[in-house]
Amino acid sequence: MPLSEDEERILHDIAQQFYADDPDFAGRVGETTLYTHTLRRMKWSGFGFVLGVIFLVASLSTGYLLAFGGFLVMLACALFFERNLRKLGKAGLDEVSRSMKATHLRDAIDGARGRVRDRFRQADE
């Protein structure tokens, strides 16, 4: 259901007041999206996973219980990464690739996918 003219005017006034009161915060809010926040969390979980691997390998010589703690850190980070990847979803991946100007990467992936598809078609014929 669309907003009425009065509701649109009120919403516009609130937005103008928000930008006037704190322009720095308003700019940060305008730049941050769900996708950028999710990607940031995925980067941190990847970093935690690598630290868990390093801790696991380093602590294997001292004790298995300590190494198991490293494994649990790895597992938690992998699950956190997977959950955020699901939040990101296909639409989010498309948005991120557009925002990062990764058209060349997308073209390379599509080209490789097309080559594999062509090979299967040739094998069927």
C-alpha positions in Angstrom: 0.0 0.0 0.0 1.6 3.3 -1.1 2.1 6.2 1.3 -0.2 9.2 1.2 1.2 12.6 0.3 1.0 13.7 4.0 3.0 10.6 5.1 5.6 11.1 2.4 6.0 14.7 3.5 6.4 13.7 7.1 8.9 11.0 6.2 10.9 13.5 4.0 10.9 16.0 6.9 12.3 13.3 9.3 15.0 12.4 6.8 16.0 16.1 6.3 16.2 16.6 10.1 18.3 13.4 10.5 20.8 14.6 7.8 20.9 18.1 9.4 21.5 16.9 13.0 24.3 14.4 12.3 25.6 14.3 8.7 28.5 12.0 9.5 26.3 9.3 11.0 23.7 9.8 8.3 26.4 9.2 5.7 27.6 6.1 7.3 24.1 4.7 7.6 23.5 5.5 3.9 26.7 3.7 2.9 26.2 0.6 5.0 23.9 -2.1 3.7 23.0 -5.5 4.9 25.4 -6.9 2.4 28.5 -4.9 3.5 27.7 -5.7 7.1 27.4 -9.4 6.3 30.6 -9.4 4.3 32.5 -7.8 7.1 31.2 -10.5 9.5 32.2 -13.2 6.9 35.8 -11.8 6.7 36.1 -11.8 10.5 34.8 -15.4 10.7 37.3 -16.4 8.0 40.1 -14.8 10.0 38.9 -16.6 13.1 38.9 -19.9 11.2 42.6 -19.4 10.2 43.5 -18.5 13.8 41.7 -21.7 14.9 43.8 -23.8 12.4 47.0 -22.2 13.6 46.1 -22.7 17.2 45.1 -26.4 16.5 48.4 -27.2 14.8 50.4 -25.3 17.4 48.7 -27.0 20.3 48.7 -30.6 19.0 52.2 -31.1 20.5 51.1 -29.9 24.0 47.8 -31.7 24.5 44.8 -33.0 22.6 42.3 -31.2 24.8 43.8 -27.8 24.0 43.9 -28.8 20.3 40.2 -29.7 20.6 39.6 -26.1 21.7 41.2 -24.9 18.5 38.9 -27.3 16.5 35.9 -25.9 18.3 37.0 -22.3 17.4 37.3 -23.5 13.8 33.9 -25.1 13.8 32.2 -22.1 15.3 33.8 -19.7 12.8 32.8 -22.1 9.9 29.2 -22.2 11.1 29.1 -18.4 11.5 30.5 -18.0 8.0 27.9 -20.4 6.6 25.1 -18.6 8.4 26.2 -15.2 7.0 26.6 -16.7 3.6 23.0 -17.8 3.7 21.9 -14.4 4.8 23.8 -12.9 1.8 22.1 -15.2 -0.6 22.1 -15.0 -4.4 20.7 -11.5 -4.5 23.4 -10.3 -2.1 26.2 -11.9 -4.1 24.9 -10.2 -7.2 24.8 -6.9 -5.3 28.3 -7.3 -3.9 29.7 -8.2 -7.3 28.2 -5.1 -8.8 29.4 -2.9 -6.0 32.9 -4.3 -6.1 33.1 -3.8 -9.8 33.8 -7.5 -10.2 32.4 -7.8 -13.7 35.6 -9.4 -14.9 35.4 -12.1 -12.2 31.7 -12.7 -13.0 32.6 -13.0 -16.7 35.4 -15.4 -16.0 33.1 -17.6 -13.9 30.3 -17.5 -16.5 32.8 -18.3 -19.3 34.2 -21.3 -17.3 30.6 -22.5 -16.7 29.8 -22.1 -20.4 32.9 -24.2 -21.4 31.9 -27.0 -19.0 28.3 -26.9 -20.3 29.6 -27.1 -23.9 31.8 -30.1 -23.1 28.8 -32.0 -21.6 26.7 -31.1 -24.7 29.5 -32.5 -27.0 29.7 -35.6 -24.9 25.9 -36.2 -25.2 26.0 -35.8 -29.0 
